Amino acid sequence: MDGFEFLKAYEQLELAQRQSVIIIMLTTSLNPQDIEKVEQANITGLLNKPLTEAALKSILAEHFEA
């Protein structure tokens, strides 16, 4: 299952199951069609690979620290 297949399956879940989930997709794709698919999905964010330590710290601070 690739990321797009996952997002399609995820969207089939009931809203109650998706409400507390944070999804940040990592991609190497610069294809505008791929980016558009991700932007239309109901996810928290999109980052380009490679994932840096600074980007990871930012994600953790924004979504998991009080």
C-alpha positions in Angstrom: 0.0 0.0 0.0 1.5 3.3 -1.0 0.7 6.7 0.6 -2.2 7.5 -1.8 -3.8 4.1 -1.3 -3.5 4.7 2.5 -5.2 8.1 2.2 -8.0 6.5 0.1 -8.6 3.9 2.8 -8.3 6.4 5.6 -11.0 8.6 4.1 -13.4 5.6 4.3 -13.2 5.6 8.1 -15.9 7.2 10.0 -15.3 10.8 11.1 -15.2 9.8 14.8 -12.3 7.5 14.0 -10.4 10.2 12.1 -10.9 13.2 14.5 -7.9 12.6 16.8 -5.5 11.4 14.1 -2.6 13.6 12.9 -1.2 12.6 9.5 1.8 14.4 8.0 2.8 12.9 4.7 6.4 12.8 3.6 7.1 12.8 -0.1 9.9 13.0 -2.6 7.5 13.9 -5.4 7.5 17.3 -6.9 4.7 16.2 -9.4 2.0 18.9 -9.2 -0.7 16.2 -9.6 0.7 14.3 -6.5 0.9 17.5 -4.5 -2.7 18.4 -5.4 -4.0 14.9 -4.4 -2.3 15.3 -1.0 -3.7 18.9 -0.5 -7.2 17.6 -1.2 -6.9 14.9 1.4 -8.0 15.6 4.9 -4.5 15.4 6.5 -2.6 17.7 8.8 0.4 18.4 6.5 2.8 17.6 3.8 6.6 17.7 4.0 9.3 17.0 1.4 12.0 14.5 2.1 14.5 14.4 3.5 13.0 15.0 6.9 15.3 17.2 8.9 15.7 17.3 12.6 14.4 20.9 12.6 11.2 19.9 10.7 10.6 17.0 13.1 11.1 19.2 16.1 8.6 21.7 14.7 6.0 19.0 14.0 6.4 17.6 17.6 6.2 21.1 19.1 3.1 22.1 17.1 1.1 18.9 17.6 2.3 17.1 20.7 3.6 19.6 23.3 1.3 21.4 25.7 
